[in-house]
Amino acid sequence: MSRREKLEALLQAEPDDTFLQYALAMQFVSDGDDPGAALRLDRLLDQDPHYIPAYFQLGQLLARGGDAERSRQILARGIELAQIAGDDHAAGEMQGLLAQLVS
């Protein structure tokens, strides 16, 4: 059984587990399936809009896929939420990526 299959099985038992959803999205990235990963991260953020790591990862995927405008929107929202949560590290990472997209 592959790692992806294991994560999918775990999610069947715990469909609302945001960490498992995030881990599966990251497995999609590892498997080279950026569109699948982006879809998973979008779903995760619909379910839990305060899951801050998903904003950075989704912003990266969108930028890599050529959707700089949506990437900027996702990153701006992620920065806002990270600052509210006091997560300066995540906010800084997203600000760095956002700065690359603007320049």
RAHUGI-V270427 format. One record per pair of residues at least 6 apart in sequence whose ideal C-beta (glycine too) atoms are under 8 Angstrom apart, sorted by the first residue. I is the first residue (numbers start at 1). J is the second residue. D is the distance in whole Angstrom. If there is no record, write none. Layout:
i = {I I}
j = {J J}
d = {D D}
This chain:
i = {1 3 4 4 4 4 7 7 7 7 8 10 10 11 11 11 11 14 16 18 18 18 18 21 21 21 21 22 22 22 22 22 22 24 25 25 25 25 25 25 26 26 28 28 28 28 29 29 29 34 34 34 35 37 37 38 38 38 38 41 41 41 41 42 44 44 45 45 45 45 49 50 50 52 52 52 52 52 52 53 54 55 55 55 55 55 55 55 55 55 56 56 56 56 56 56 58 58 59 59 59 59 59 59 59 59 60 60 62 62 62 62 63 63 63 63 68 71 71 72 72 72 75 75 75 75 75 76 78 78 78 79 79 79 79 82 82 82 82 83}
j = {9 27 24 27 28 31 20 23 24 27 24 17 20 17 20 21 24 20 47 44 47 48 51 40 43 44 47 41 44 51 53 54 57 40 37 40 41 44 54 57 37 57 34 36 37 40 37 57 61 61 64 65 65 57 61 58 61 62 65 54 57 58 61 58 51 54 51 54 55 58 81 81 85 78 81 82 85 87 90 90 78 74 75 77 78 79 81 82 90 94 75 78 90 93 94 97 71 74 71 72 74 75 78 94 97 98 71 97 68 70 71 74 71 97 100 101 101 97 101 98 101 102 94 95 97 98 101 98 90 91 94 91 94 95 98 88 90 91 94 91}
d = {8 6 7 5 8 7 6 6 4 6 7 8 5 7 5 7 6 6 7 6 7 5 5 6 7 5 7 8 6 7 6 6 8 6 5 4 5 7 7 7 7 7 8 4 4 6 5 7 7 5 6 6 7 8 6 6 5 7 7 5 6 4 7 7 6 5 7 5 7 7 7 6 7 6 6 5 6 6 5 7 8 6 7 6 3 8 7 8 8 6 7 6 6 6 5 7 8 5 5 8 5 4 7 6 6 8 8 7 8 5 4 6 4 7 8 6 5 8 6 6 6 7 5 8 6 5 8 7 7 8 5 5 5 6 7 8 4 4 7 5}
